[in-house]
Amino acid sequence: MPDTHEILVRPARPEDNSALLDLLRRTPQMGSVTLTFEREPDFFSGARVACEVPRVLVAERREHPGRLLGMVDIGQRQQYLDGQPCTVSYLHDLRIAAEGRGGRVLAALFRAIATAMQAPGSWMEAVILEDNLVPLGIVGRGRAGLPNFYPNGRITTSLLPGRQSRSQTDSGLQIRAASAADAQQLQQLWQQAGSRQGFPVYQVQDLLEGSPYYQGLRIEDYWLACIDQRVVGVVGVWDQKAFKQTRVARYSPWLAALRRPYNLYSQLFGGLHQPQQSLVCGFFDDDPLAQVVRPYRRQTLHSCHFLLSYDHDPRPAQARGPRHVEIARL
């Protein structure tokens, strides 16, 4: 394996698009179900949805430029913390190619991350699937050169099939699609939600003007809950398959053996077909809103939320309470 000084870490460039897409395909997330998180056909479109200001770093051998050994995005986005808008760095899309494993590529990437976190008090957030044992093992060992990873909650992502229905009581609640005429009310709802830790700082005007941060999302994709014409809640439904895909690459042997009888059982008695899903949503486990999806048939994925820092534990400075996770931007 090459020495770390033979590995160049640099900002990604538009001409790296094909190599970045190839690296994502070559680095699935291992577990009982092996997943690939892809960004076809333009990696940078997906990056601009995850963060308002992406910062994608790539690692390559100096003598073989263009063949990527690793990558990471440490972009920034605006969130509410303790009720105030703050800029938060988000470490995600960390990938190391098979030929780059052994620690040197990871060390080179984290040296670049450490440079980005030189300011006193700097911290980042990250989310790691519980089933993804390799990075969780690295975090648990506390390797030299890596920041401290402070556990900050567990996220449950629910995959719900379409065409489910549940009986409803007559509560006087009306559900309707939003329109441009609702822009002011939608903005007010978003600002009120700023009392929730980690809620994104959203601007309706940016949505209406087609900002890349809202790619493929229209104001009509938001559904408003109203009582006596007063808007009391909102949820958005965002179809991202044009620029962001999650694929099942492989099942573990035991799950593969059970897949066909399980799907037959599901057809006869109800349940989820593998891997067909139609709606994805997620909450921190201590969020009261998490109870909304529990009565539905669903599959679940669990993730660990971390705050990262080289010099301090960021958690005590942040008020406790339910934290918001924007699944569409993970």
C-alpha positions in Angstrom: 0.0 0.0 0.0 1.2 3.5 -0.7 2.5 5.9 2.0 0.0 8.6 3.0 2.3 11.2 1.4 1.7 9.5 -2.0 -2.0 10.1 -1.6 -3.4 13.5 -2.8 -6.6 14.9 -1.2 -8.1 17.7 -3.2 -11.5 19.3 -3.8 -13.7 17.4 -6.3 -14.0 18.9 -9.8 -16.9 18.7 -12.3 -14.8 16.4 -14.4 -14.7 13.9 -11.5 -18.4 13.1 -11.9 -17.9 9.7 -13.6 -15.2 8.6 -11.2 -17.4 9.7 -8.2 -20.4 7.8 -9.5 -18.2 4.7 -10.1 -16.8 5.0 -6.6 -20.3 5.0 -5.1 -21.2 1.9 -7.1 -18.0 0.1 -5.9 -18.5 0.9 -2.2 -21.8 -0.6 -1.0 -23.0 -0.3 2.6 -22.6 -3.9 4.0 -25.2 -5.6 6.2 -27.9 -8.2 6.1 -29.1 -6.2 3.1 -26.2 -4.7 1.1 -27.2 -1.2 -0.2 -25.6 1.1 -2.7 -26.4 4.8 -2.3 -26.1 6.3 -5.8 -26.3 9.8 -7.3 -27.0 9.0 -11.0 -26.5 10.8 -13.4 -24.9 13.8 -11.7 -23.2 13.3 -8.4 -23.0 17.0 -7.7 -26.8 17.5 -8.1 -27.3 15.1 -5.1 -24.5 16.9 -3.2 -26.3 20.2 -3.6 -29.4 18.7 -2.0 -27.6 17.3 1.0 -25.9 20.6 1.7 -26.4 24.2 0.7 -22.7 24.5 0.3 -21.2 21.1 -0.6 -17.5 20.5 0.1 -16.5 17.3 -1.6 -13.0 16.0 -1.1 -11.5 13.2 -3.1 -8.3 11.0 -2.6 -6.2 9.6 -5.3 -2.6 8.4 -5.8 -0.4 11.2 -7.1 1.0 9.0 -9.8 -2.5 7.8 -10.9 -4.8 10.9 -11.0 -8.4 10.3 -11.8 -8.7 6.8 -10.2 -10.4 7.7 -6.9 -9.4 5.8 -3.8 -11.8 7.7 -1.5 -14.1 10.6 -1.0 -16.0 12.5 1.6 -18.4 15.5 1.7 -18.1 17.9 4.6 -20.6 20.5 3.3 -22.5 23.0 5.3 -26.2 23.7 5.8 -28.3 26.0 8.0 -30.1 24.6 11.0 -31.9 25.9 14.0 -30.0 25.2 17.3 -31.5 26.4 20.5 -33.9 28.4 18.3 -31.2 30.3 16.4 -30.1 29.8 12.8 -26.6 28.2 12.7 -24.2 26.9 10.1 -23.6 23.2 10.7 -21.1 21.0 8.9 -22.3 17.6 7.9 -19.8 14.7 7.3 -21.3 12.2 4.9 -20.7 10.1 1.7 -17.4 8.8 3.2 -16.3 6.1 0.8 -13.0 4.1 0.6 -12.4 1.9 -2.4 -11.3 -1.7 -1.8 -7.8 -1.0 -3.1 -7.5 2.0 -0.8 -8.4 0.3 2.5 -5.8 -0.3 5.2 -6.0 3.1 6.9 -3.8 5.3 4.8 -6.6 6.8 2.6 -8.8 7.3 5.6 -6.0 9.0 7.4 -5.3 11.3 4.5 -9.0 12.3 4.2 -9.2 13.0 8.0 -6.1 15.1 7.9 -8.0 17.3 5.4 -11.1 17.2 7.7 -8.9 18.2 10.7 -7.7 21.2 8.7 -11.3 22.2 8.1 -12.0 22.0 11.8 -9.1 24.0 13.1 -11.2 26.8 14.5 -11.7 26.4 18.3 -15.1 24.9 19.1 -15.6 23.5 15.6 -17.8 20.4 15.3 -19.7 18.4 12.7 -22.5 15.9 12.6 -22.7 12.5 11.0 -25.2 9.7 10.7 -24.0 6.0 10.4 -26.3 3.0 9.8 -26.3 0.6 12.7 -25.9 -2.3 10.2 -22.8 -0.6 8.7 -20.3 -2.3 11.1 -17.0 -1.1 9.4 -17.3 2.6 10.2 -18.9 1.9 13.5 -15.9 -0.2 14.4 -13.5 2.6 13.4 -15.5 5.1 15.5 -15.5 2.6 18.5 -11.7 2.2 18.4 -11.0 5.9 18.4 -8.2 5.7 15.8 -5.4 8.3 15.9 -6.1 11.3 13.7 -9.9 10.9 13.8 -12.1 13.3 15.8 -14.0 12.1 18.8 -17.4 10.8 17.9 -20.1 11.7 20.5 -23.3 9.6 20.3 -26.2 11.9 20.1 -29.3 9.7 19.5 -30.8 7.0 17.4 -32.8 7.5 14.2 -35.4 5.0 12.9 -36.1 5.2 9.2 -39.4 3.7 8.1 -40.0 2.3 4.6 -43.8 2.2 4.1 -45.6 0.6 1.1 -48.2 2.7 -0.8 -51.9 2.3 -0.7 -52.2 1.9 3.1 -55.3 3.3 4.7 -56.4 3.7 8.3 -59.7 4.6 9.8 -60.0 8.3 10.8 -62.2 10.1 13.2 -63.9 13.3 12.2 -61.6 15.9 13.7 -62.5 18.7 11.4 -59.0 18.3 9.8 -58.7 19.1 6.1 -55.7 18.1 4.0 -54.8 19.9 0.8 -51.9 20.6 -1.4 -50.1 23.9 -0.9 -49.8 26.6 -3.6 -47.9 29.8 -4.1 -50.7 31.6 -2.3 -49.7 29.7 0.9 -46.1 30.8 0.8 -46.3 33.1 3.8 -48.1 30.6 6.0 -45.6 27.9 5.0 -42.7 30.2 5.9 -44.3 30.8 9.3 -44.7 27.1 10.0 -41.0 26.5 9.1 -39.9 29.3 11.5 -42.1 28.0 14.3 -40.5 24.6 13.8 -37.2 26.2 14.5 -37.8 25.4 18.2 -36.9 21.8 17.3 -33.1 21.2 17.5 -31.7 20.6 14.0 -34.7 21.7 12.0 -33.5 23.1 8.6 -33.6 26.9 8.0 -35.8 26.9 5.0 -36.8 29.9 2.8 -39.9 29.6 0.7 -38.6 32.1 -1.8 -35.6 29.8 -2.5 -38.1 26.9 -3.1 -40.2 29.0 -5.5 -37.1 30.2 -7.4 -35.8 26.7 -8.0 -32.7 26.7 -5.8 -30.5 23.6 -6.3 -31.1 22.9 -2.6 -34.7 22.1 -3.4 -34.1 20.3 -6.7 -37.2 18.5 -8.0 -39.4 19.9 -5.2 -42.3 22.2 -5.8 -44.5 24.0 -3.3 -47.4 21.8 -4.5 -45.4 18.8 -3.1 -46.2 20.1 0.4 -49.5 19.0 2.0 -51.1 21.3 4.5 -53.3 20.3 7.5 -56.0 22.8 8.2 -58.6 23.3 10.8 -61.2 26.0 10.1 -59.0 27.3 7.2 -56.1 27.7 9.6 -52.9 25.8 8.7 -51.8 23.8 11.7 -49.3 21.4 10.1 -47.3 20.5 6.9 -45.5 17.6 5.4 -43.5 17.5 2.1 -43.3 14.5 -0.3 -40.1 14.6 -2.3 -39.5 12.3 -5.2 -35.7 12.2 -5.5 -35.2 9.2 -7.9 -34.1 11.5 -10.7 -30.8 12.3 -8.8 -30.6 10.1 -5.8 -31.1 6.3 -5.7 -30.9 3.6 -3.0 -30.4 0.1 -4.5 -30.4 -3.3 -3.0 -27.1 -4.9 -4.2 -27.3 -8.2 -2.3 -29.1 -10.0 0.4 -27.3 -12.1 3.1 -27.6 -15.8 2.3 -30.2 -16.5 4.9 -32.3 -13.5 3.8 -32.0 -14.4 0.1 -33.2 -17.9 0.9 -36.3 -16.5 2.7 -37.1 -13.7 0.2 -39.4 -15.6 -2.1 -41.5 -17.4 0.6 -41.6 -14.1 2.5 -43.0 -12.2 -0.5 -45.6 -15.0 -1.1 -46.6 -14.8 2.6 -46.9 -11.0 2.2 -49.2 -11.3 -0.8 -51.5 -13.7 1.1 -51.5 -12.2 4.6 -50.2 -8.7 4.3 -46.7 -7.2 4.8 -43.9 -5.7 2.8 -42.5 -7.1 -0.4 -38.7 -7.0 -0.6 -37.3 -4.6 -1.7 -40.3 -2.6 -3.0 -41.1 0.6 -1.0 -42.8 3.8 -1.9 -42.4 6.2 1.0 -39.4 6.9 3.4 -39.6 8.9 6.6 -37.6 9.0 9.8 -37.5 10.3 13.3 -35.2 10.3 16.3 -36.5 7.5 18.6 -37.3 10.0 21.4 -39.4 12.3 19.1 -43.1 12.1 20.0 -43.8 12.3 16.2 -42.2 8.9 15.8 -45.4 7.3 17.1 -47.3 8.4 14.0 -45.8 5.7 11.8 -45.8 2.9 14.3 -49.3 1.5 13.6 -48.4 1.1 9.9 -46.9 -1.9 8.2 -43.2 -1.0 7.5 -39.6 -2.0 7.4 -37.1 -0.1 9.5 -33.5 0.9 9.4 -31.7 2.2 12.4 -28.9 4.8 12.4 -26.6 6.4 15.0 -26.3 10.2 15.1 -23.0 11.6 16.2 -21.5 15.0 16.9 -17.7 15.1 16.0 -15.1 17.3 17.4 -11.3 17.3 18.0 -11.3 19.4 21.1 -14.6 19.2 23.1 -17.9 17.5 23.5 -20.5 19.7 21.7 -23.5 18.1 23.3 -23.7 20.0 26.7 -23.9 23.3 24.9 -27.0 22.2 23.0 -30.4 22.1 24.7 -31.8 18.6 25.1 -35.1 17.5 23.7 -36.5 15.9 20.6 -34.2 16.5 17.6 -35.3 16.8 14.0 -33.8 14.7 11.2 -34.4 15.6 7.6 -34.3 12.1 6.0 -34.4 13.6 2.5 -31.1 15.3 3.0 -29.1 12.3 4.5 
